[in-house]
Amino acid sequence: MAVLTRLGLPGDDTAWNALGFATDGATLRIGEISCTLGVGPGWGFEGTEADAGILGVPEVLSDTDGDSAHPNGVTFVDHVVYWVPDLDTSIAALGAVLGTAPRRRFHPRGPEGPEMAFYRVGEAFLEVVAAGRREPALVGIAFGTPDLDATVAAVRAAGGPVGDPKPAVQGGRIAGVWHGHLDWGIAFLEPKPRTR
């Protein structure tokens, strides 16, 4: 199984510091994922079975070490949002690269909403959305936190534009960063408690 280990993120350290992240120049680490800032949306996987270039998203090659603790309380990347023009074609390509089928495929927002497929890629999920776009693109990210209220307070204290927490479609609660901050979808998510 392929594991997401690297992400390229838009914006510079000032924009990410305003969201309560502790950056080290143009890099930061979030859980098991190394992030490079200012290169635009991109990703890198370990253990792929085919060239990830067929997925239409630039590969990020650099890795970062260091502390993944952040003042905003974020401890992991919950999921990355990947828009695709056609879900069937993309699932075939993802299967070739990741070596696995989606864990789930459905219309989470009802029959009028887009169809989505979900892959576990290590610590994070890959949320694949049939968006009818011409080109595949990474369009957003949701960071996981054990205490969303504390994270929202920390982001606001750092000067970041974040909305109030609300119920998340996937369960738990979510708070979105206002569009315009980085012109990219960013959210903070407190997952629903897991039952045994």
WOWO-V186394 format. One record per pair of residues at least 4 apart in sequence whose C-alpha atoms are under 6 Angstrom apart, sorted by the first residue. I is the first residue (numbers start at 1). J is the second residue. If there is no record, write none. Layout:
# WOWO-V186394
{{I/J} {I/J}}
This chain:
# WOWO-V186394
{{1/98} {1/99} {2/46} {2/47} {2/48} {2/98} {3/45} {3/46} {3/121} {3/122} {4/45} {4/121} {5/33} {5/44} {5/45} {6/33} {6/34} {6/35} {6/43} {6/44} {7/35} {7/42} {7/43} {8/35} {8/36} {8/39} {8/40} {8/41} {8/42} {8/43} {8/60} {9/37} {9/40} {9/41} {10/37} {10/38} {10/39} {10/40} {10/41} {11/38} {12/37} {12/38} {13/17} {13/26} {16/21} {17/21} {18/158} {18/159} {18/160} {19/155} {19/160} {20/71} {20/72} {20/155} {20/158} {21/70} {22/70} {23/27} {23/28} {24/28} {26/36} {26/37} {27/35} {27/36} {27/37} {28/35} {29/33} {29/34} {29/35} {29/68} {30/68} {30/76} {31/68} {31/75} {31/76} {34/63} {34/64} {41/138} {42/57} {42/58} {42/59} {42/60} {43/59} {43/60} {44/59} {44/60} {48/97} {48/98} {49/97} {49/99} {50/96} {50/97} {52/97} {56/136} {72/151} {72/154} {73/145} {73/151} {74/144} {74/145} {75/145} {76/144} {77/124} {77/143} {77/144} {78/124} {78/142} {78/143} {78/144} {79/124} {79/125} {79/126} {79/141} {79/142} {80/126} {80/127} {80/140} {80/141} {81/127} {81/138} {81/139} {81/140} {81/141} {82/128} {82/137} {82/138} {83/128} {83/129} {83/131} {83/136} {83/137} {84/130} {84/131} {84/136} {85/130} {85/131} {85/132} {85/133} {85/134} {86/130} {87/91} {87/130} {90/94} {91/95} {94/98} {95/99} {95/100} {95/101} {102/117} {102/118} {102/119} {103/118} {103/119} {104/117} {104/118} {105/116} {105/117} {106/115} {106/116} {107/111} {107/114} {107/115} {109/113} {114/130} {115/130} {116/128} {116/129} {117/128} {118/126} {118/127} {119/125} {119/126} {120/125} {121/125} {139/185} {140/184} {140/185} {140/186} {141/186} {142/186} {142/187} {142/188} {143/188} {143/189} {144/188} {144/189} {144/190} {145/190} {146/190} {148/190} {155/160} {156/160} {161/177} {161/178} {162/176} {162/177} {162/178} {163/175} {163/176} {164/175} {165/174} {165/175} {166/173} {166/174} {167/173} {168/172} {168/173} {168/174} {171/192} {172/190} {172/191} {172/192} {173/189} {173/190} {174/188} {174/189} {175/187} {175/188} {176/187} {177/186} {177/187} {179/183}}
